[in-house]
Amino acid sequence: MAGVTGPAVVAVTLAAAALAGVVMRRRSGVLREAGGGVQRLTAGELGAELGERATLVQFSTAFCQPCRATRRILAEVAELVPGVAHVEVDAESRLDLVRSLDVMRTPTVFVLDSAGRVVKRASGQPRKADVIGALGLAVGD
């Protein structure tokens, strides 16, 4: 009986780890409603002007590979949509904002409306189409 318990524990542990990996991968980069914490960001806090219609805020770190791809995506979207700004924040130098916004990994993206209210957020690299969809909510068109 003891010989069956060890392999069974290993199998259950591996299955749980695989399931957790699948869930994390599916949630990565998905833009969600922003809950709790800071609900509004200002130009002073970000160190850059907000967009007339909306702002895409990206928290990055120097060695984050997905941050580079996210930077390209957000810059492209900001160019496509008039009145939208892209602001990149170095997470390592802005630990105050990282803590107050509950940023747990990079890249983390926030979609702000024209008043700086957080409309959506994503942890991980978002898809371009999802960013454009979230901007639709932020700009109200």
Buried (B, 14 or more C-beta within 10 A) or exposed (E): EEEEEEEEEEEEEEEEEEEEEEEEEEEBBBBEEBEEEBEEBEEEBBEBEBBEBBBBBBBBEEEBEBBEEBBEBBBBBBEEBEEBBBBBBEBEEBEEBBEEBBBEEBBBBBBBBBEBBBBBBBBBBBEEEBBBBBBEBBBEE
